Amino acid sequence: MITRKRCFKCKIEKPLEDFTLHGPSKDGRHPRCRICRNTGDRAKYAKKPRVIECSKKRKERKQLLSQGMKLCSQCGKKKLFHAFGNKKNSKCGKRSTCKDCRRKDYEDNRSDDRMMRLAKEEIRVEEIKQLHLKSLRRCLKCKTVQPLVEFYKQPIGLLNLFARCKTCVQKSSRLSMQRPEAKLRAIKKAQHDRKLHPEKHAARNAIGHAITRGDMEPAKSFTCSNCERQANQYHHWSYEEEHWFDVTPLCGRCHYAVHHPTGGNDNED
């Protein structure tokens, strides 16, 4: 059994205990002895002051941790453990910056964000006013400049107009109606209206079946009898069975105005 080995660096034969373990070697020992390895490592790290500085800081951190303290990486102050927030993936389970520094950064960022938001809002309002002079408006969703007629009206808000154009509003409405909860809500509402107004439901079904059979033209084939725009709904003046087919083609706006002359919430048809 081999008990001694020659060092590859100093060429001196020494006992195996003076060589560190090294798996890839045939004898399982490092080719250089411990003294040569330590000397070479010290010379190598002496050329890298950053490595030495990091090792010193690491030792300082270990000493502070043993005393129940930690060094804040932002303010550089030594503080107790409870002055730092928790962090699961950290070695010591605490954040590198203290709570005071994090709170100060949050307040500074929040004030900066608020100032930026106010500045952007002022620019946006000024742009809206300039476009309004030209009877134009920029859609908040698609960012395109369109005429004012392409925006729905509302009683509140800037210029009493929706921020999104009609196309974007209709698209979002269709997407929201495709959700399961929206479909279930619409079904329950239809069932409730059917129980309250069975005569309206019967009149609507009669018109729908007549259009399906081809006995009647759809409402879109006509113009609105009030404003001469394209009609999209039929209006029943009476829900008696003999008057089911006595209908008038109207557009959605005029149909709503007929049923809500004072802004009520009656059911349409």
Secondary structure, DSSP 8 states (H G I E B T S, - for coil): ---EEE-TTT--EEEGGGS-B-TTSSSSB-SS-HHHHHHHHHHHHHT-HHHHHHHHHHHHHHHHHHTTEEE-TTT--EEEGGGEEE-TTSSSSEEEEEHHHHHHHHHHHHHHHHHHHHHHHHHHHHHHHHHHHTTEEE-TTT--EEEGGGS-B-SSSGGGB-SS-HHHHHHHHHHHHTSHHHHHHHHHHHHHHHHH-HHHHHHHHHHHHHHHHTSS--GGGSB-TTT-SB--EEEES--SGGGTT-EEEE-HHHHHHHH-TTS------
